[in-house]
Amino acid sequence: MTDPILSVRGLQMRFRHPTKRRTWVHAIDDVDFDVAEGEIVGIVGESGSGKSTIGRCILGLETPLAGEMVFGGTDLAKHQMRRNRLDIARRLQVVFQDPYSSLNPFRTIGEILIEPVQATRRVPTDVALERARDMLEQVGLPREAVDRYATQFSGGQRQRIGIARALMMDPRLVICDESVSALDLSTQAQVLNLLQSLARDRGLAYIFIAHDLDVVRYLADRTVVLYRGRVMEQGDSAAVHADPLHPYTTALLAAVPVTDPTEQSERRALRATARRAAEATASAAVTTGPATGHAGCPFAARCAFAEPVCTTTRPVDSEVGERAVACHMYAAASGHTRAGLGMPSLAPQKGRAL
């Protein structure tokens, strides 16, 4: 990988518990990853895993508890970001999840698109509007859309407008926070193809936050798998999806519905086998996983291969080829009975009833 455009190290973020005021919820717990020039990095995980919080910290919408986020030589986690705010805004943009609430219904599309340009540069209105027309054309919308309002467009068209607004600043990195989750499948495919072509033509880098693994596999070059604020596994997207190493990644992939009845049957059997294995290995030491922010693996309570060491010691990142896996089964000196061996196959036996 080339020198990263963004380097995140030791990122931590916590919030107060909504009902237990003396309790802290660790939304992000010591997260590390890089984004190279022109690279698309997908961040996946179930709801509450901290995906969107990472994006909000990078954008400056949240102040992290600790860690570094170095973007173009500037640490976004420090106060120096305030001195370089305009420069950061030109190079770092976002496409939000909801294409309805992210656009002002009382302003024309032209006014929405030129606002960030005029706020950061001295550009005449007619020049900015011409640029807005060109940008709308690039995302597949008519040039005359600058005179219309957001309420006159469908959800997919509004998301294209959101993409155009981000690109008006000529950014180097765009954070897409669940940017296709609110769209129907056919519109999703169109927007994904648009994002892919824009990245290729303009040399853009993306952080693509999503819960849909198939979407991430299609678009991303690398995948970061997140669970309860921690990175479980990261590496090449094709490898992560074809041969998951961490038990959580396996469980996440097995939960994805597919149209092929044979493959769906295999995934159902995989889930059943993992559940039986978890029940067989359950003990007082592993029935309750640790809270995020404490020692141990957060997935221990749901893992079929959990042992006492999984609840008492935080797993280190183990290099497996070009991937990093945070699991005691891949660390030779971890003390796990499968230390250094990795996760065994959970493939169901042939002929076994589901």
BALOBA-1460 file (C-alpha; in Angstrom, 3 decimals):
// residues 354
<rec num="1" residu="m" x="0.000" y="0.000" z="0.000"/>
<rec num="2" residu="t" x="1.214" y="3.517" z="-0.810"/>
<rec num="3" residu="d" x="1.622" y="6.195" z="1.846"/>
<rec num="4" residu="p" x="-1.756" y="6.678" z="3.542"/>
<rec num="5" residu="i" x="-3.814" y="9.790" z="3.017"/>
<rec num="6" residu="l" x="-5.408" y="9.075" z="6.406"/>
<rec num="7" residu="s" x="-3.825" y="7.201" z="9.307"/>
<rec num="8" residu="v" x="-5.934" y="6.366" z="12.376"/>
<rec num="9" residu="r" x="-4.102" y="5.105" z="15.466"/>
<rec num="10" residu="g" x="-5.440" y="4.266" z="18.924"/>
<rec num="11" residu="l" x="-8.758" y="6.036" z="18.337"/>
<rec num="12" residu="q" x="-11.056" y="5.978" z="21.378"/>
<rec num="13" residu="m" x="-14.470" y="7.492" z="21.938"/>
<rec num="14" residu="r" x="-16.945" y="7.050" z="24.775"/>
<rec num="15" residu="f" x="-20.359" y="8.359" z="25.778"/>
<rec num="16" residu="r" x="-22.269" y="8.399" z="29.024"/>
<rec num="17" residu="h" x="-24.816" y="5.600" z="29.384"/>
<rec num="18" residu="p" x="-28.324" y="6.995" z="28.614"/>
<rec num="19" residu="t" x="-29.808" y="5.663" z="31.879"/>
<rec num="20" residu="k" x="-26.786" y="4.887" z="34.077"/>
<rec num="21" residu="r" x="-25.143" y="8.284" z="34.363"/>
<rec num="22" residu="r" x="-22.025" y="6.985" z="36.115"/>
<rec num="23" residu="t" x="-21.420" y="4.391" z="33.411"/>
<rec num="24" residu="w" x="-19.468" y="5.048" z="30.218"/>
<rec num="25" residu="v" x="-20.163" y="3.305" z="26.921"/>
<rec num="26" residu="h" x="-17.014" y="2.835" z="24.836"/>
<rec num="27" residu="a" x="-18.195" y="3.382" z="21.266"/>
<rec num="28" residu="i" x="-14.663" y="3.153" z="19.803"/>
<rec num="29" residu="d" x="-11.960" y="1.232" z="21.608"/>
<rec num="30" residu="d" x="-8.388" y="1.585" z="20.280"/>
<rec num="31" residu="v" x="-9.070" y="1.437" z="16.527"/>
<rec num="32" residu="d" x="-6.229" y="1.438" z="13.960"/>
<rec num="33" residu="f" x="-6.501" y="1.577" z="10.159"/>
<rec num="34" residu="d" x="-5.121" y="3.430" z="7.129"/>
<rec num="35" residu="v" x="-6.592" y="4.765" z="3.896"/>
<rec num="36" residu="a" x="-4.250" y="5.095" z="0.912"/>
<rec num="37" residu="e" x="-4.550" y="7.548" z="-1.962"/>
<rec num="38" residu="g" x="-7.397" y="6.438" z="-4.239"/>
<rec num="39" residu="e" x="-8.294" y="3.494" z="-2.000"/>
<rec num="40" residu="i" x="-11.805" y="2.485" z="-0.956"/>
<rec num="41" residu="v" x="-11.919" y="1.167" z="2.612"/>
<rec num="42" residu="g" x="-15.144" y="-0.426" z="3.808"/>
<rec num="43" residu="i" x="-16.023" y="-0.410" z="7.511"/>
<rec num="44" residu="v" x="-18.625" y="-3.065" z="8.357"/>
<rec num="45" residu="g" x="-20.305" y="-4.364" z="11.482"/>
<rec num="46" residu="e" x="-23.689" y="-4.710" z="13.097"/>
<rec num="47" residu="s" x="-25.637" y="-1.778" z="14.538"/>
<rec num="48" residu="g" x="-23.900" y="-0.206" z="17.521"/>
<rec num="49" residu="s" x="-20.426" y="-1.356" z="16.546"/>
<rec num="50" residu="g" x="-19.105" y="2.214" z="16.236"/>
<rec num="51" residu="k" x="-18.907" y="2.588" z="12.448"/>
<rec num="52" residu="s" x="-20.615" y="5.962" z="12.158"/>
<rec num="53" residu="t" x="-18.859" y="7.263" z="15.285"/>
<rec num="54" residu="i" x="-15.510" y="6.742" z="13.548"/>
<rec num="55" residu="g" x="-16.725" y="8.814" z="10.613"/>
<rec num="56" residu="r" x="-18.034" y="11.551" z="12.895"/>
<rec num="57" residu="c" x="-14.698" y="11.731" z="14.722"/>
<rec num="58" residu="i" x="-12.791" y="12.065" z="11.454"/>
<rec num="59" residu="l" x="-15.156" y="14.820" z="10.307"/>
<rec num="60" residu="g" x="-14.770" y="16.702" z="13.586"/>
<rec num="61" residu="l" x="-18.421" y="16.214" z="14.583"/>
<rec num="62" residu="e" x="-17.278" y="14.342" z="17.707"/>
<rec num="63" residu="t" x="-14.196" y="14.913" z="19.858"/>
<rec num="64" residu="p" x="-12.409" y="11.591" z="20.506"/>
<rec num="65" residu="l" x="-11.182" y="10.662" z="23.957"/>
<rec num="66" residu="a" x="-7.734" y="9.623" z="22.666"/>
<rec num="67" residu="g" x="-5.854" y="8.665" z="19.538"/>
<rec num="68" residu="e" x="-4.527" y="10.178" z="16.325"/>
<rec num="69" residu="m" x="-6.219" y="10.821" z="12.981"/>
<rec num="70" residu="v" x="-3.504" y="12.165" z="10.679"/>
<rec num="71" residu="f" x="-4.932" y="13.477" z="7.415"/>
<rec num="72" residu="g" x="-2.507" y="15.120" z="5.002"/>
<rec num="73" residu="g" x="-0.051" y="15.857" z="7.802"/>
<rec num="74" residu="t" x="-2.701" y="17.322" z="10.135"/>
<rec num="75" residu="d" x="-3.867" y="15.490" z="13.242"/>
<rec num="76" residu="l" x="-7.639" y="15.909" z="13.148"/>
<rec num="77" residu="a" x="-7.866" y="14.977" z="16.836"/>
<rec num="78" residu="k" x="-5.902" y="18.051" z="17.934"/>
<rec num="79" residu="h" x="-6.741" y="21.737" z="18.056"/>
<rec num="80" residu="q" x="-4.543" y="22.481" z="15.051"/>
<rec num="81" residu="m" x="-7.506" y="21.339" z="12.961"/>
<rec num="82" residu="r" x="-9.237" y="24.610" z="13.864"/>
<rec num="83" residu="r" x="-6.414" y="26.632" z="12.313"/>
<rec num="84" residu="n" x="-6.601" y="24.534" z="9.139"/>
<rec num="85" residu="r" x="-10.380" y="24.165" z="9.041"/>
<rec num="86" residu="l" x="-10.884" y="25.575" z="5.543"/>
<rec num="87" residu="d" x="-8.061" y="23.520" z="4.057"/>
<rec num="88" residu="i" x="-9.428" y="20.377" z="5.713"/>
<rec num="89" residu="a" x="-12.932" y="21.134" z="4.417"/>
<rec num="90" residu="r" x="-11.627" y="21.335" z="0.843"/>
<rec num="91" residu="r" x="-9.966" y="17.917" z="1.022"/>
<rec num="92" residu="l" x="-12.349" y="15.978" z="3.282"/>
<rec num="93" residu="q" x="-16.050" y="15.665" z="2.498"/>
<rec num="94" residu="v" x="-19.016" y="13.472" z="3.469"/>
<rec num="95" residu="v" x="-22.107" y="11.909" z="1.896"/>
<rec num="96" residu="f" x="-24.735" y="11.374" z="4.587"/>
<rec num="97" residu="q" x="-27.068" y="8.419" z="5.009"/>
<rec num="98" residu="d" x="-30.429" y="10.152" z="4.680"/>
<rec num="99" residu="p" x="-30.875" y="11.876" z="1.311"/>
<rec num="100" residu="y" x="-33.999" y="13.636" z="2.627"/>
<rec num="101" residu="s" x="-32.839" y="15.333" z="5.831"/>
<rec num="102" residu="s" x="-29.363" y="16.184" z="4.486"/>
<rec num="103" residu="l" x="-30.690" y="18.662" z="1.886"/>
<rec num="104" residu="n" x="-32.363" y="21.964" z="2.774"/>
<rec num="105" residu="p" x="-35.899" y="21.892" z="1.281"/>
<rec num="106" residu="f" x="-36.123" y="25.717" z="1.250"/>
<rec num="107" residu="r" x="-33.096" y="26.300" z="-0.974"/>
<rec num="108" residu="t" x="-32.591" y="25.489" z="-4.627"/>
<rec num="109" residu="i" x="-30.157" y="22.761" z="-5.608"/>
<rec num="110" residu="g" x="-27.872" y="25.421" z="-7.064"/>
<rec num="111" residu="e" x="-27.796" y="27.309" z="-3.750"/>
<rec num="112" residu="i" x="-27.055" y="24.071" z="-1.880"/>
<rec num="113" residu="l" x="-24.180" y="23.141" z="-4.190"/>
<rec num="114" residu="i" x="-22.455" y="26.519" z="-4.329"/>
<rec num="115" residu="e" x="-22.695" y="27.234" z="-0.590"/>
<rec num="116" residu="p" x="-19.549" y="25.269" z="0.451"/>
<rec num="117" residu="v" x="-17.563" y="26.714" z="-2.467"/>
<rec num="118" residu="q" x="-18.475" y="30.301" z="-1.659"/>
<rec num="119" residu="a" x="-17.896" y="29.723" z="2.059"/>
<rec num="120" residu="t" x="-14.289" y="28.656" z="1.480"/>
<rec num="121" residu="r" x="-13.307" y="30.478" z="-1.725"/>
<rec num="122" residu="r" x="-14.012" y="33.826" z="-3.324"/>
<rec num="123" residu="v" x="-15.909" y="32.576" z="-6.361"/>
<rec num="124" residu="p" x="-18.496" y="34.681" z="-8.272"/>
<rec num="125" residu="t" x="-22.000" y="33.269" z="-8.110"/>
<rec num="126" residu="d" x="-22.328" y="32.777" z="-11.880"/>
<rec num="127" residu="v" x="-19.023" y="30.867" z="-12.008"/>
<rec num="128" residu="a" x="-20.033" y="28.716" z="-9.051"/>
<rec num="129" residu="l" x="-23.429" y="27.960" z="-10.610"/>
<rec num="130" residu="e" x="-21.799" y="26.882" z="-13.854"/>
<rec num="131" residu="r" x="-19.579" y="24.542" z="-11.882"/>
<rec num="132" residu="a" x="-22.680" y="23.218" z="-10.095"/>
<rec num="133" residu="r" x="-24.308" y="22.478" z="-13.468"/>
<rec num="134" residu="d" x="-21.207" y="20.599" z="-14.599"/>
<rec num="135" residu="m" x="-21.163" y="18.601" z="-11.363"/>
<rec num="136" residu="l" x="-24.822" y="17.657" z="-11.681"/>
<rec num="137" residu="e" x="-24.114" y="16.419" z="-15.174"/>
<rec num="138" residu="q" x="-21.256" y="14.278" z="-13.865"/>
<rec num="139" residu="v" x="-23.538" y="12.526" z="-11.364"/>
<rec num="140" residu="g" x="-26.212" y="11.844" z="-13.977"/>
<rec num="141" residu="l" x="-28.656" y="14.715" z="-13.396"/>
<rec num="142" residu="p" x="-29.786" y="17.458" z="-15.816"/>
<rec num="143" residu="r" x="-28.002" y="20.793" z="-15.695"/>
<rec num="144" residu="e" x="-31.267" y="22.692" z="-15.206"/>
<rec num="145" residu="a" x="-31.747" y="20.927" z="-11.862"/>
<rec num="146" residu="v" x="-29.904" y="23.870" z="-10.224"/>
<rec num="147" residu="d" x="-33.169" y="25.833" z="-10.289"/>
<rec num="148" residu="r" x="-35.288" y="23.109" z="-8.656"/>
<rec num="149" residu="y" x="-35.805" y="22.137" z="-5.008"/>
<rec num="150" residu="a" x="-34.880" y="18.918" z="-3.205"/>
<rec num="151" residu="t" x="-38.563" y="17.966" z="-2.747"/>
<rec num="152" residu="q" x="-38.853" y="17.596" z="-6.521"/>
<rec num="153" residu="f" x="-36.385" y="14.682" z="-6.608"/>
<rec num="154" residu="s" x="-36.527" y="11.017" z="-5.643"/>
<rec num="155" residu="g" x="-34.317" y="9.479" z="-2.944"/>
<rec num="156" residu="g" x="-31.754" y="8.204" z="-5.439"/>
<rec num="157" residu="q" x="-31.602" y="11.576" z="-7.190"/>
<rec num="158" residu="r" x="-31.177" y="13.351" z="-3.862"/>
<rec num="159" residu="q" x="-28.272" y="11.109" z="-2.999"/>
<rec num="160" residu="r" x="-26.668" y="12.003" z="-6.322"/>
<rec num="161" residu="i" x="-27.087" y="15.662" z="-5.330"/>
<rec num="162" residu="g" x="-25.371" y="14.877" z="-2.030"/>
<rec num="163" residu="i" x="-22.484" y="13.319" z="-3.942"/>
<rec num="164" residu="a" x="-22.300" y="16.359" z="-6.224"/>
<rec num="165" residu="r" x="-22.170" y="18.669" z="-3.193"/>
<rec num="166" residu="a" x="-19.240" y="16.690" z="-1.768"/>
<rec num="167" residu="l" x="-17.380" y="16.781" z="-5.086"/>
<rec num="168" residu="m" x="-17.812" y="20.543" z="-5.507"/>
<rec num="169" residu="m" x="-14.824" y="20.977" z="-3.176"/>
<rec num="170" residu="d" x="-12.511" y="18.657" z="-5.168"/>
<rec num="171" residu="p" x="-11.838" y="16.476" z="-2.101"/>
<rec num="172" residu="r" x="-9.195" y="13.764" z="-1.742"/>
<rec num="173" residu="l" x="-11.205" y="11.694" z="0.737"/>
<rec num="174" residu="v" x="-14.980" y="11.227" z="0.965"/>
<rec num="175" residu="i" x="-16.699" y="9.532" z="3.896"/>
<rec num="176" residu="c" x="-19.853" y="7.704" z="2.793"/>
<rec num="177" residu="d" x="-21.906" y="6.974" z="5.914"/>
<rec num="178" residu="e" x="-24.474" y="4.305" z="4.958"/>
<rec num="179" residu="s" x="-24.974" y="6.337" z="1.791"/>
<rec num="180" residu="v" x="-26.989" y="3.663" z="-0.075"/>
<rec num="181" residu="s" x="-28.823" y="1.954" z="2.799"/>
<rec num="182" residu="a" x="-31.971" y="4.089" z="2.358"/>
<rec num="183" residu="l" x="-32.254" y="3.279" z="-1.361"/>
<rec num="184" residu="d" x="-33.949" y="0.412" z="-3.176"/>
<rec num="185" residu="l" x="-31.767" y="-2.274" z="-4.737"/>
<rec num="186" residu="s" x="-31.778" y="-1.006" z="-8.327"/>
<rec num="187" residu="t" x="-31.008" y="2.551" z="-7.211"/>
<rec num="188" residu="q" x="-28.304" y="1.227" z="-4.876"/>
<rec num="189" residu="a" x="-26.571" y="-0.412" z="-7.830"/>
<rec num="190" residu="q" x="-26.684" y="2.816" z="-9.851"/>
<rec num="191" residu="v" x="-25.254" y="4.915" z="-7.009"/>
<rec num="192" residu="l" x="-22.537" y="2.328" z="-6.282"/>
<rec num="193" residu="n" x="-21.501" y="2.286" z="-9.930"/>
<rec num="194" residu="l" x="-21.436" y="6.084" z="-9.876"/>
<rec num="195" residu="l" x="-19.218" y="6.143" z="-6.766"/>
<rec num="196" residu="q" x="-16.899" y="3.591" z="-8.322"/>
<rec num="197" residu="s" x="-16.532" y="5.495" z="-11.601"/>
<rec num="198" residu="l" x="-15.971" y="8.803" z="-9.782"/>
<rec num="199" residu="a" x="-13.272" y="7.222" z="-7.624"/>
<rec num="200" residu="r" x="-11.542" y="5.858" z="-10.704"/>
<rec num="201" residu="d" x="-11.818" y="9.041" z="-12.795"/>
<rec num="202" residu="r" x="-10.982" y="11.547" z="-10.041"/>
<rec num="203" residu="g" x="-8.560" y="9.472" z="-7.943"/>
<rec num="204" residu="l" x="-10.825" y="9.708" z="-4.896"/>
<rec num="205" residu="a" x="-10.392" y="7.745" z="-1.687"/>
<rec num="206" residu="y" x="-13.492" y="6.610" z="0.205"/>
<rec num="207" residu="i" x="-14.295" y="5.415" z="3.691"/>
<rec num="208" residu="f" x="-17.443" y="3.458" z="2.950"/>
<rec num="209" residu="i" x="-19.423" y="2.734" z="6.124"/>
<rec num="210" residu="a" x="-22.083" y="0.054" z="5.715"/>
<rec num="211" residu="h" x="-23.763" y="-2.927" z="7.309"/>
<rec num="212" residu="d" x="-24.373" y="-4.687" z="3.980"/>
<rec num="213" residu="l" x="-21.409" y="-6.993" z="3.375"/>
<rec num="214" residu="d" x="-22.287" y="-7.606" z="-0.266"/>
<rec num="215" residu="v" x="-22.182" y="-3.857" z="-0.965"/>
<rec num="216" residu="v" x="-18.785" y="-3.545" z="0.696"/>
<rec num="217" residu="r" x="-17.428" y="-6.579" z="-1.156"/>
<rec num="218" residu="y" x="-18.503" y="-5.012" z="-4.467"/>
<rec num="219" residu="l" x="-17.091" y="-1.534" z="-3.842"/>
<rec num="220" residu="a" x="-14.231" y="-1.670" z="-1.314"/>
<rec num="221" residu="d" x="-10.583" y="-2.566" z="-1.849"/>
<rec num="222" residu="r" x="-10.089" y="-3.347" z="1.851"/>
<rec num="223" residu="t" x="-12.553" y="-4.243" z="4.595"/>
<rec num="224" residu="v" x="-12.361" y="-3.378" z="8.296"/>
<rec num="225" residu="v" x="-14.669" y="-5.555" z="10.434"/>
<rec num="226" residu="l" x="-15.797" y="-3.790" z="13.610"/>
<rec num="227" residu="y" x="-17.530" y="-5.213" z="16.692"/>
<rec num="228" residu="r" x="-18.377" y="-3.232" z="19.833"/>
<rec num="229" residu="g" x="-15.845" y="-0.560" z="18.954"/>
<rec num="230" residu="r" x="-12.937" y="-2.894" z="18.212"/>
<rec num="231" residu="v" x="-11.427" y="-4.076" z="14.943"/>
<rec num="232" residu="m" x="-11.857" y="-7.846" z="14.681"/>
<rec num="233" residu="e" x="-10.287" y="-8.330" z="11.260"/>
<rec num="234" residu="q" x="-9.073" y="-6.235" z="8.352"/>
<rec num="235" residu="g" x="-7.557" y="-6.935" z="4.978"/>
<rec num="236" residu="d" x="-8.268" y="-7.333" z="1.271"/>
<rec num="237" residu="s" x="-12.038" y="-7.329" z="0.708"/>
<rec num="238" residu="a" x="-12.089" y="-10.348" z="-1.574"/>
<rec num="239" residu="a" x="-10.063" y="-12.400" z="0.913"/>
<rec num="240" residu="v" x="-12.087" y="-11.312" z="3.956"/>
<rec num="241" residu="h" x="-15.369" y="-12.245" z="2.290"/>
<rec num="242" residu="a" x="-14.156" y="-15.465" z="0.655"/>
<rec num="243" residu="d" x="-12.189" y="-16.833" z="3.624"/>
<rec num="244" residu="p" x="-13.052" y="-15.070" z="6.929"/>
<rec num="245" residu="l" x="-10.568" y="-15.695" z="9.724"/>
<rec num="246" residu="h" x="-12.250" y="-14.249" z="12.802"/>
<rec num="247" residu="p" x="-15.296" y="-16.074" z="14.273"/>
<rec num="248" residu="y" x="-17.252" y="-12.816" z="14.239"/>
<rec num="249" residu="t" x="-16.577" y="-12.250" z="10.534"/>
<rec num="250" residu="t" x="-17.742" y="-15.803" z="9.863"/>
<rec num="251" residu="a" x="-20.933" y="-15.211" z="11.852"/>
<rec num="252" residu="l" x="-21.534" y="-11.905" z="10.072"/>
<rec num="253" residu="l" x="-21.209" y="-13.499" z="6.631"/>
<rec num="254" residu="a" x="-23.356" y="-16.508" z="7.604"/>
<rec num="255" residu="a" x="-26.174" y="-14.133" z="8.608"/>
<rec num="256" residu="v" x="-26.400" y="-12.518" z="5.162"/>
<rec num="257" residu="p" x="-29.431" y="-13.807" z="3.204"/>
<rec num="258" residu="v" x="-28.747" y="-15.052" z="-0.315"/>
<rec num="259" residu="t" x="-31.029" y="-15.964" z="-3.210"/>
<rec num="260" residu="d" x="-29.399" y="-19.324" z="-3.981"/>
<rec num="261" residu="p" x="-31.314" y="-21.948" z="-1.911"/>
<rec num="262" residu="t" x="-28.313" y="-24.279" z="-1.724"/>
<rec num="263" residu="e" x="-25.998" y="-21.562" z="-0.402"/>
<rec num="264" residu="q" x="-28.699" y="-20.347" z="1.987"/>
<rec num="265" residu="s" x="-29.055" y="-23.914" z="3.307"/>
<rec num="266" residu="e" x="-25.302" y="-24.109" z="3.853"/>
<rec num="267" residu="r" x="-25.286" y="-20.799" z="5.738"/>
<rec num="268" residu="r" x="-28.203" y="-21.924" z="7.895"/>
<rec num="269" residu="a" x="-26.332" y="-25.118" z="8.731"/>
<rec num="270" residu="l" x="-23.197" y="-23.085" z="9.499"/>
<rec num="271" residu="r" x="-25.132" y="-20.936" z="11.961"/>
<rec num="272" residu="a" x="-26.636" y="-24.013" z="13.606"/>
<rec num="273" residu="t" x="-23.237" y="-25.697" z="13.916"/>
<rec num="274" residu="a" x="-21.681" y="-22.578" z="15.439"/>
<rec num="275" residu="r" x="-24.569" y="-22.321" z="17.901"/>
<rec num="276" residu="r" x="-24.181" y="-25.963" z="18.978"/>
<rec num="277" residu="a" x="-20.434" y="-25.503" z="19.363"/>
<rec num="278" residu="a" x="-20.978" y="-22.400" z="21.485"/>
<rec num="279" residu="e" x="-23.431" y="-24.265" z="23.720"/>
<rec num="280" residu="a" x="-21.034" y="-27.186" z="24.083"/>
<rec num="281" residu="t" x="-18.127" y="-24.982" z="25.161"/>
<rec num="282" residu="a" x="-20.165" y="-22.638" z="27.368"/>
<rec num="283" residu="s" x="-18.913" y="-22.244" z="30.924"/>
<rec num="284" residu="a" x="-19.186" y="-19.770" z="33.767"/>
<rec num="285" residu="a" x="-15.992" y="-18.128" z="32.531"/>
<rec num="286" residu="v" x="-17.285" y="-17.308" z="29.073"/>
<rec num="287" residu="t" x="-21.061" y="-16.992" z="29.311"/>
<rec num="288" residu="t" x="-20.786" y="-13.228" z="29.788"/>
<rec num="289" residu="g" x="-18.434" y="-11.291" z="27.571"/>
<rec num="290" residu="p" x="-16.542" y="-8.257" z="28.864"/>
<rec num="291" residu="a" x="-17.859" y="-4.758" z="28.391"/>
<rec num="292" residu="t" x="-16.201" y="-2.798" z="25.629"/>
<rec num="293" residu="g" x="-13.286" y="-0.856" z="27.047"/>
<rec num="294" residu="h" x="-12.283" y="-3.654" z="29.420"/>
<rec num="295" residu="a" x="-9.909" y="-6.606" z="29.128"/>
<rec num="296" residu="g" x="-10.747" y="-9.553" z="26.934"/>
<rec num="297" residu="c" x="-12.405" y="-10.074" z="23.580"/>
<rec num="298" residu="p" x="-15.856" y="-8.450" z="23.267"/>
<rec num="299" residu="f" x="-17.054" y="-11.372" z="21.117"/>
<rec num="300" residu="a" x="-16.215" y="-13.990" z="23.759"/>
<rec num="301" residu="a" x="-19.801" y="-14.392" z="24.965"/>
<rec num="302" residu="r" x="-20.967" y="-15.312" z="21.448"/>
<rec num="303" residu="c" x="-17.923" y="-17.235" z="20.240"/>
<rec num="304" residu="a" x="-18.003" y="-21.008" z="19.746"/>
<rec num="305" residu="f" x="-14.282" y="-21.243" z="20.577"/>
<rec num="306" residu="a" x="-14.104" y="-18.945" z="23.622"/>
<rec num="307" residu="e" x="-11.902" y="-20.000" z="26.540"/>
<rec num="308" residu="p" x="-11.086" y="-18.281" z="29.851"/>
<rec num="309" residu="v" x="-8.168" y="-16.410" z="28.259"/>
<rec num="310" residu="c" x="-10.653" y="-14.750" z="25.894"/>
<rec num="311" residu="t" x="-12.399" y="-12.986" z="28.802"/>
<rec num="312" residu="t" x="-9.289" y="-11.958" z="30.732"/>
<rec num="313" residu="t" x="-6.763" y="-10.916" z="28.075"/>
<rec num="314" residu="r" x="-7.222" y="-8.597" z="25.134"/>
<rec num="315" residu="p" x="-6.214" y="-10.339" z="21.880"/>
<rec num="316" residu="v" x="-3.378" y="-8.737" z="19.936"/>
<rec num="317" residu="d" x="-3.489" y="-8.184" z="16.185"/>
<rec num="318" residu="s" x="-1.948" y="-11.237" z="14.527"/>
<rec num="319" residu="e" x="-0.649" y="-11.020" z="10.969"/>
<rec num="320" residu="v" x="-2.075" y="-13.771" z="8.761"/>
<rec num="321" residu="g" x="-0.736" y="-13.184" z="5.280"/>
<rec num="322" residu="e" x="-1.712" y="-9.612" z="4.437"/>
<rec num="323" residu="r" x="-4.532" y="-9.557" z="6.975"/>
<rec num="324" residu="a" x="-4.688" y="-8.607" z="10.659"/>
<rec num="325" residu="v" x="-6.885" y="-10.647" z="13.014"/>
<rec num="326" residu="a" x="-7.566" y="-9.850" z="16.678"/>
<rec num="327" residu="c" x="-8.101" y="-13.394" z="17.970"/>
<rec num="328" residu="h" x="-6.232" y="-15.570" z="20.475"/>
<rec num="329" residu="m" x="-6.457" y="-18.544" z="18.102"/>
<rec num="330" residu="y" x="-3.968" y="-16.855" z="15.763"/>
<rec num="331" residu="a" x="-1.463" y="-15.723" z="18.419"/>
<rec num="332" residu="a" x="1.089" y="-18.482" z="19.100"/>
<rec num="333" residu="a" x="1.725" y="-17.481" z="22.733"/>
<rec num="334" residu="s" x="-1.828" y="-16.517" z="23.745"/>
<rec num="335" residu="g" x="-2.541" y="-19.560" z="25.916"/>
<rec num="336" residu="h" x="-5.594" y="-20.626" z="23.887"/>
<rec num="337" residu="t" x="-5.755" y="-24.375" z="23.154"/>
<rec num="338" residu="r" x="-5.784" y="-23.511" z="19.436"/>
<rec num="339" residu="a" x="-3.082" y="-20.826" z="19.724"/>
<rec num="340" residu="g" x="-1.356" y="-20.388" z="16.383"/>
<rec num="341" residu="l" x="-3.736" y="-22.807" z="14.631"/>
<rec num="342" residu="g" x="-6.577" y="-20.457" z="13.795"/>
<rec num="343" residu="m" x="-10.273" y="-21.156" z="13.578"/>
<rec num="344" residu="p" x="-11.320" y="-24.718" z="12.660"/>
<rec num="345" residu="s" x="-13.842" y="-25.347" z="9.898"/>
<rec num="346" residu="l" x="-17.499" y="-25.171" z="10.865"/>
<rec num="347" residu="a" x="-18.643" y="-26.818" z="7.651"/>
<rec num="348" residu="p" x="-21.636" y="-29.062" z="8.426"/>
<rec num="349" residu="q" x="-21.349" y="-32.787" z="7.904"/>
<rec num="350" residu="k" x="-22.936" y="-34.069" z="4.704"/>
<rec num="351" residu="g" x="-26.331" y="-35.643" z="5.177"/>
<rec num="352" residu="r" x="-26.880" y="-34.045" z="8.578"/>
<rec num="353" residu="a" x="-30.392" y="-32.751" z="9.109"/>
<rec num="354" residu="l" x="-30.722" y="-28.978" z="9.547"/>
